[in-house]
């Protein structure tokens, strides 16, 4: 009986955490320091979807499975479809000399660096396939959500038209308790 009770308790706890994560992702990440990597990813996707809605984009789908691969967020803005890959990571505080400038994150340590050449080609195929199906122009972007102690930073990184290298096009920083 205790095994059944334990499984029921674990399932209920997971459901409460999931609803909390969807309803208040910033608060969830601020309170639940031991969030799993799956929860961290879901929170990042929720933060990106909210940011897109605030900008006036319509969220067409989340966690979309296509014949060309899986996509985290599909949005539509004034320019067409936006295929978004969300990469979320925790920032580990780095020791530094008091008063010195913060040490920038090395390019290879960024969450967006996990989107390698194969991932970029997959995003190209997804964008091209969806553009053909829906008869709309499509592009892809990689959004990075960096979760640090007490704050978050969202960075949008997009492939340059001439090559696969990612470059930052916008940075938004905000505190955990604010908009």
N, C-alpha and C positions, 0 to 999 in steps of 0.2 A: 504493500500500500504506500510506503514512503517513496518508492521509486516513481509511482504514478503521480503522487502529490508533487514531487520534485520536478517532473516533466511539465506538469500543468503550471507550476509556479514559474518555471523558466520560459515557457511559451507566453504567459501573461506579461512577464517582465520585458521580453523582447518586443511585444506588441506596444507596450507603453513607451518604451524607448524609441521605437520607430515613429509613433505618433508625435512624440515630443520633438524628435528630430525634424519631422516635416513641418510642424507648426512653428517651431522657434529654433532654427538651426544655430544661430549665433549663441543663444542661451545654452543650448545643448552642448556645443563645443566648449563653452566657458565653464560649465558645471561638470560635464563628464570627461574628465581628463584622460580616462582610460578607454576612450572610444576605440572600437576595433577599426581596422583599415577599411572594412566595408562601410561602417557607419561614417567614417571620415569622408569617404568618397561620396556617399549619399548626401551628406551635409554640404559638401562642395557643390554638388549638382543643384541642390536646392537654393544655395546662395546665388549661383549663376542664373538660374531661372528667375529668381526674384529681381536680380539686377536687370535682366533683359526686359521683363515686364515693366519695370519702372522707366526704362528707356523708350517704351512704346512698341516693342516687338511682341508679336504673338507667338506663344509656345505651341508649335504644331504637335510635337511628340517628345516623350522622354524615354530613354532606354529603348530606342527604336532598333528592331532587327530588320535588316534588309538583306537581299541576296548578295550584296557586296561587303557586308560586315555590320557590326553593331555600332550604334551612335548614341552618345550620352544625351544630347539635347538637339532637337531640330526646331529652329525658330524661323519666323518670317518677318522681315523688316521692309523698309521702302525700296531696298535694292534687290530683294529676292529672298531666296532661301539661305539660311546660315546653318551649316552643319558644324556642331560644336563638340569638341572633345574636351572634357574637364579633367584636369589633373590636380589633385589635392595632396598636400604634404604638410607635415608639422615642421616648423622651424625650431631648431635646437639653438638655444642661446649660446653665443660664442663668447669666450672670455676676451676681454680687451682692456687696455690701459685706460684708467679713469680719465675722462675728458677727450679721449681720442675719437675719431670718427668711426662709425660702425663699419665692420668688415662686410663688403658686399658679397652676396651669394655667388659662388662660382657658377659658370654656365652649366657645367656638367652636373651640378648639384640641384639644379632647378627641376621641379616636377615635369615641366614641359619637355625636358631632355629625354624623357622616357618615350616620347613620340619620335621614333627613329625613322629612317628612310622607308621601311616597310609600312609603318603606321601612317606616314604621310601619303604614300601611294594608295593605301586603303581609304583614307579620307578623300583623296582625289577621285577614286572610283565611286565612292558613295555619293559625293557631290555631283559627279557627272551623271550617275544613274538616276538620282532624284530629280535633277534638272531636266532630263529627258522625259521622265514619267509625268512630271507636273507642269512641264513647259514653262518653267521659270528659271531665271539665272540663279546659280547656286555658287557659294563659296564655302570654304571651311576655315575655322578658327580653333586655336587651342587656348583655352582659358585656364590660367593657373590660379589656384586658391592656396595661399600660404597662411597657415594657422600658426600664430606665435603665442607666447604667453600674454593673454589679455587683449590681443588684437588680431585682426585678419588683414590680409592684403590680397586683392584680386587683380590679376594682370591678364590682359588679353594679348595673346601672341598669335600672329598670323603668318602664314607662308608668304614670302615675297613672290610676285608673279614670275620672276626670272629664275627662281631656284628654290630648293627645299629648305634653305636656312630659315629658322624662325627668328623674328625680331619683334620687340615690344612695340605695340602701337598705342597702348593706353595703360595707365596704372591708376588704380583706385585704392586708396587706403582708408580704412575706417575702424573705429573702435568697436569692441564687442557689443556694447550696449546701445549703439547708435545706428541710424539709418543706413 
